[in-house]
Amino acid sequence: MLDDYIKAKHLGDGQYRKDVTGGRYPYLTALDDIISQSVITAENRMGVMEIPISAIAGTKTRGRQESFATNFMPILSPKTEFAMKWGILYDAAVDQGIRDAILVYEYMNRFYVQEGNKRVSVSKYNGAVSIVADVIRLMPERNGTKENNIYYEFVEFFKAAGFYGIRFSEEGQYQKLCDVLGLPMSRPWDSDTRKSVKSAFDRFSDIFDRKGGNRLEVTRGDAFLLYLKVYGLYNIQDVSNTAIESNLDQIWREFLKNPDDVSLVKDPDVLENKERKNLFNIFAAQDKGFRGDTLKIAFIYEKSAETSSWAYGHEFGRHYLDDKFGDRINTFRFENCETPELVSEAIDAAADTGADVIFTTTGMMIDASVKAQIKHPDIYILNCSVNTNYNTIRTYYGRMYEAKFLMGALAASVTDGHDIGYAELCPQYGTLANVNAFAIGAQMVNPYARIHLKWTALKGRDWKRELRDENIMTISGPELTPPKKISREFGVYMVADGDVVSNIAMPIFDWGKYYEIIINSILGGTWGNSMLTRDNKALNFWFGMKSGVIDVILSRQLGYASRKMLRILKKGIMDDGINPFDGELYSQTGLIKGEDSPALTGEEIVNMHWLNDNVIGTVPSMEAFDERAQELMRMSGFMVNKGEQADEGTSDSR
């Protein structure tokens, strides 16, 4: 009895010294201290259930706070009454197990013990992974922070799944988990399903922890979801531990990064070989470049080049490569890959054909791309998206907000009055930056300019009719229209009586230039020896006008004054002298940054969740959009506001 207490105390003393040395508070956290400054909106009795011991973070009150180290091991003298009671409880636990449920308060997916601290301590000492508890949930006030949003998503997930343990570090992941499992998050699962998923998660977590996963930044939930995306649930339920360990080995690199560690590479110079040889990289493996006769390159399109302007733009880029590189490359395409299954089939077919490089051209293909890269490690697989946090593959996209800034200034210069329409498909990473850059550009030319934002993928809405009813004559629409669709409603255009009377300008992605940069780096051997590849970071190429991958095309009818203005603004952007997100910025709700604050970083621009103060419109809830748009938002990870649905519009042509 006493011997085991002394052993447990030894563990507690070690943790105590480690925390003191590290400058951390060495005792259990008290929930009362945490919530003293917080607003609790509800206290809900959840009932008696099994909870993971790893999620028990401290005590409810300060009473027993200093009896334990932060690992819940005791630190009081073996001569105390506390030590004797701990020892008696330990003996009883060994003989009969712990029968009585502890009483805990759950706050933000962590548990704090009101009654049963010694039972938790003894259970942890015995190596238990769970304990029966009577749970009371304290609901925090919604405050819009990332942590708070994730917790509210968990609460919805719990209503369906009915168990604790799965925690995520990013927003939107609970819905993604349900999507991968093929289960609803809107209604409770049956008891067998709950047991099956929990059992799979517990088994995975045990193997993941034994391989050292519990020492990484990634949560067990993050790792579980990635594993399911790549290998499926059956590869946990129906295979051996050895097979799961082998699968984990293949994707382990994905777990080594911090979930927020995304590198936005804004300059293609990173793909040029400018490294100086030194003692540390002389012996490093060097990328010698492609050594075959012909580099085979496959393009995967969600739709066809005949029906989608997005696919057409990439197809135009593919032909540019053919003309640029001639016999050194051979390109081919796969069209109408509208589901993850079709994307995977196309990638496998491309691999069977001998593809060396595969471009998957929409964000909805990201998960299939990651899975394929693990399956085909010798193929360069790139996905056209931004701000994804996989380091298995690289992604590429353009800083379209630079061109949108110019379009906003141009639209304001040709508009009679102050009202301009802006159509966008749905909110994804980078979308609000485009909207706001356009609004800021218009505001610089006309301080009274108002941008009427319309989301085109909203269910039951007609953005064109809404703009017509609002008598708005100047509109920023999709970048392009599908090649076989007769329409002039693209770029910045003007209407009269519902008909387009003139096209002013349009911003474009020059995918050919983008692909040229990438293929040159692969052929030249600079793809694999950039300093960036030595970090466990998600690498997102995010090139702009300076790189030639974003441009604007002006109408010949445009007056010389507007052309001159655009030329000056474009030069300012390309010389890094003009940045729409520098200086004072105001959102619809107030000041974002002052005049003397630094310009927004690339990460802040991509993750923008606010609308400029001259934008009329809101960001609706995800449920307000059609099925395809919801899928795009889920795949991109962008979480829309939970607010009301107001005056919105839309745009697309993909």
Phi, psi and omega in degrees: 000301182291326180300317180291324177298317180297320177296318178295320179297324178300319177294320178294317180298321179297317179293322178301312181296321180297317180292318179297315179298324180276003178075023181255157176296124191272000182248172179299145175287138177258125182300324181302327177289326183290315188267004182298329180256006183258161177258119177261121185269341181199154175233109188246131174281118183265343180097185182269130182202170177273131179236151179287130180296330181296341181266002177276115190258345182171204181251164178285316183241177182278354189307309182255015187303318187264013175271347185228151168281177184292345176267013179068012173274144185290153178227003178282159183301143177298347181272358183275161175298326178302315181297320180296315180295322178298316181295319178297317179296322179298314179300317180296322180294322179293320183282317191235350187082169178267116188264320186280137178289140173280165177250122182229154170255130176259126178223120179056041175070021173234153184247143180228126192277126173268315178225124176117026180301318180292326178295322176294315181300312180296319180297317178295319179298325180278358177085015179293147180257347179213166180209149179278133184217148169268115192254132172243122182264131174256118183269122178282160175290142175295130179229002175081000178286160180301312181300318180293318179298317179298320181295317180295328173294320177299319181302319177293319178298320182298325178300327180274312189274325176074017177216157178264167171127322183275113179238144180239158180258353182231156178288152175084356187283330179296320177294320178297321178298315178297320179298316181295322180283345184072032182239150180282152170254359185266352179210156184296142173279158176287164188298323180294320179295317179301314180296320182295313181292317180296319179298318179296317179295317180297318180294314179300314183299320180298314180291319179299316179294319181295335176275000178102009181296332181289353177260003181262166178290329184293143177278162176299324179296316177303313182294319180299315181296316179298317179301315180297320180300321185275316190247342180085160183295325182297336180279007168247317185284325193244015179233169181283164175301323180298320179294319178297317179298320178296318177297318179298323178302322183290330183248011187300327181301330178295336183271352187278347183263157169290137182304333181268001188274081180246128180256114176269110183267110188264350185232126181292353177302336180297339180268005175263145185280090181244015181283136175271134180291137176213182185302332187272333182250359177300321185264002179285150177296128183252142175281113183274001182087171181290131185249003179279181180280316183226125178279117181267127187233124179251143176242130180250120182251143177289321178236198180257159179292342180277336185248348185230126177292331178295310178296323180299319179298318178289325178295322175298320177295325178297315179294326176300317178299316179303315181291324186286318188255347176058230185287351180289341181226163174221117183251150175207166189227158172232125185249166174057041176265080192265358178229158177304325180295316179292325177296313180299318179297319180293319179296316178298320179295320178296318178297318179296331180281351179097022181298136174265331181227137177230125175256118172262123202260008173221158181296333180293350180266005188296314183294318177296327180292317178298314179301318181290324180296323177292323180287326183236072187295341183270359179258139173281114178243123180236144181242138180275092179197176181223146175068026172277149186249033172269136173255004175290323179234166174255152178240163181216142178199176182241153178277072183298338182299333179296315178291323180296326175300315178296319180296324178295316178297318180296315181300319180293329183287338183251000186267131169277119184098199189240356190256129181228138178268149178220120183251134180216148184296295182198162181284119173227176176304129179091340184296313182291333174297320177297313180300312185290323178297318177299314181296320180291319177300316178296320182295326180292327179275319180227102183303343182260007182297139177238128182255116181269105185276128178234130177263118187284341184265010177292138179291135173071022180236150178236096187295326180294317179295321180297317178293323179294318179294331179273004176059041179265125189260332181251128188223139169259112182252201177302156180296318181219168171247155177306141188303327183262006178260122181280107181200146176247013183272068179217159183061209173267123182221165181240145182236158173212125182056034177085355181251144178288125180256339177196143171261127186270310183190165174213141174275148182222150165272124173265082185294333178300314178297319180298312181293328177297317179300315183292313182294322176301320181291326179288315180293325185273351176087015179261357183294323188255001181240024171288147178302331182295332183287350182272355176257153176275069182241152170281120188259113180245114174281130188220071187273160184229206185297324181300330181274352180085005183268349174236137179208175175231144176245127184256146176290144177295339181280353183291136181294158184295328182294317178293321178298317180297316179300314180296321181296319180292315180295318180297317178298321178298320178292316183290334177268006182062025178266342180234132178220117182300339183254029171253165181074194182294138177226134179234134173264182177298339183251359177143193186293130174267312177204152181274176184300322186268358179285152179298156175300153179299143177284167177302319180296321179291327179290312181296322184271012184305129179237018181237162178245140181300156188293345178259014176267129176258111184150174180222177173255106185289170175292157182302323184296342181284347184264162180288172189300317181296317180295320177300320179296318178298318181292322178294316182294323181283339180086004182283125180259118180281165180295155176265023184276195184281165175266120183238212182288095182243169174220212185188171172190149172180173171198011185294000000 
